Amino acid sequence: MNLLTISEVSKNFNISTRTLRYYEQIGILQSKKKEDYAYRTYDQVDVRRLQQIIVLRKLRISLKQIKAIFQNTEQTRIVEIFLENISGIDNEIAALSTIKNILNSLIERLSESTKIGINLDLLQDYDILKVVETLGLSKINLKGEKSMEELNKANENLSKLQDKDVRIIYLPPATVASVHCIGGLPEIETGNLLNKFIIESKLYDVKPDFRHYGFNNPNGNIPDGSDHGYERWITIPEGFEVKAPSTKKYFQGGLYCAYMISMGAFDEWSRLYNWAQNNDKYELNYKEEMIEPQCMEEHLNYINKYMLSPEDSTIQIDLLLPVKEKVF
């Protein structure tokens, strides 16, 4: 039986090691400990399970629903979950069809109109406004296809972020306390260290507006993942005391594109990167020297979340890439 390391699985399936670790933490994927080997591996059964997860995610099945599917093998429950998603898709198809009909109606009326001045008045048409008000426009973003090839194509098209999905924000310079771990489960270990720092220093009393950033450091190249690390920052007052194992650093801040995800949806990184690579107004602003992290995650509303597990599913995260305006 061939065993694959976490890095090999990550490379073969184009999925981040962070995502694989999260799948294990929420109980939908399992790795195995090989005798006389320090790190965990995946066998053919594990890989097959991962393939199932990937397909279900492409079908827009949530991680919570995927977990329910694997925990309950009764066909009736699985069918219920699929029917729930089909119902949502049907609603979106109907809404999109309505939008298409409205646009066609506007085109016809504009084509018939000979008075330029009244063109925009068509948008005040009572019948059109009445229909538009009933549409759940913010929910119209999903769709299903038949074959795996069609599914991949549909997933690619639907995965493209629009400008309205991405925010351009300025992160202000800040003094930060840093915790850093390499090997093992660095995301969990640094999360626990940061939680301890916040509680012991009572940072929530001194700086209730603290912000929390995290990033890979380093990404790691060894197949078993032993050189993968994670670092977390928490903003602190300039003169705040920082004791080991934490260290004090200074974040220069800058302009970033931001896209919010729920904890665990780290496969969304590729969507944000593709948006930044193909945007008309902004471009990536990587520094030649890696003085500061190039890609970061900000854990939002952390003043109300620091007491939870660092991987709690209720945590929302901003994915952040440094950008600058294009010069034409």
PEJOMO-V125176 format. One record per residue. OMEGA is omega in radians with two decimals (NA if undefined). Layout:
OMEGA  OMEGA
//
This chain:
3.14  3.09  -3.14  3.06  -3.12  3.13  3.11  3.09  3.13  -3.12  -3.08  -3.06  3.10  -3.13  -3.03  3.08  3.09  3.12  3.12  3.13  -3.13  3.09  3.10  -3.09  -3.13  2.97  3.12  3.11  -3.10  3.03  -3.08  3.12  3.13  -3.14  -3.13  3.10  -2.96  -3.01  -3.04  -3.10  3.14  3.08  -3.07  3.11  3.13  -3.14  3.10  3.10  3.12  3.10  3.11  3.13  -3.12  3.13  -3.14  3.10  3.09  3.07  3.10  3.01  -3.09  3.11  3.11  3.12  3.10  3.11  3.13  3.12  -3.11  -3.12  -3.09  -3.07  3.11  -3.08  -3.10  -3.14  3.12  3.11  3.12  -3.14  3.13  3.13  3.09  -3.14  3.09  3.12  3.11  3.11  3.12  3.12  -3.12  3.08  3.13  3.14  3.11  3.10  3.11  3.11  3.12  -3.14  3.12  3.13  3.09  3.11  3.12  3.13  3.14  -3.11  3.11  3.13  -3.13  -3.06  3.10  -3.12  -3.09  -3.05  -3.08  -3.09  -3.11  3.10  3.13  -3.13  3.10  -3.14  -3.04  -3.11  3.14  -3.14  -3.12  3.14  -3.10  -3.11  -3.09  -3.07  3.02  -2.97  -3.08  -3.09  -3.05  3.14  -3.09  -3.09  3.14  3.13  -2.97  -3.03  3.13  3.12  3.11  3.13  3.12  3.13  3.12  -3.14  3.12  -3.13  -3.09  -3.08  -3.10  3.10  3.04  -3.14  -3.12  -3.13  -3.01  3.09  3.01  -3.04  3.05  3.06  -3.08  3.05  -3.09  2.94  -3.07  2.93  -3.05  2.95  -2.97  3.09  3.09  3.14  -3.13  3.07  -3.01  3.12  3.13  -3.08  3.13  3.09  3.12  3.11  -3.14  3.10  3.13  3.14  -3.12  -3.09  -3.08  -3.13  -3.07  -3.12  -3.12  3.08  -3.07  -3.08  -3.11  3.11  -3.10  3.13  -3.04  3.09  3.07  -3.13  3.06  3.10  -0.07  3.06  3.11  -3.14  -3.11  -3.06  -3.09  3.09  -3.06  3.13  3.07  3.14  3.10  3.14  3.11  3.05  2.98  -3.11  -3.08  3.02  -3.02  -3.09  -3.05  -3.12  3.12  -3.12  3.08  0.20  3.10  3.08  3.14  3.11  3.11  3.12  -3.06  -3.13  3.13  -3.11  -3.10  2.90  -3.02  3.07  -3.05  3.06  2.95  -3.11  3.10  -3.08  -3.05  3.04  3.12  3.13  -3.10  3.13  3.14  3.13  3.12  3.09  -3.11  -3.13  -3.02  -3.11  -3.10  -3.01  -3.06  3.07  -3.14  -3.07  3.11  3.08  3.13  3.10  -3.08  3.11  3.13  -3.14  -3.13  -3.14  -3.08  3.04  3.05  3.09  -2.98  3.07  -2.98  3.09  3.13  -3.05  -2.99  -3.12  3.14  3.01  -3.13  3.13  -3.11  -3.03  -3.13  -3.11  3.05  -3.04  2.94  2.97  -2.99  3.03  3.13  -3.12  3.00  3.12  3.10  3.09  -3.10  NA
//
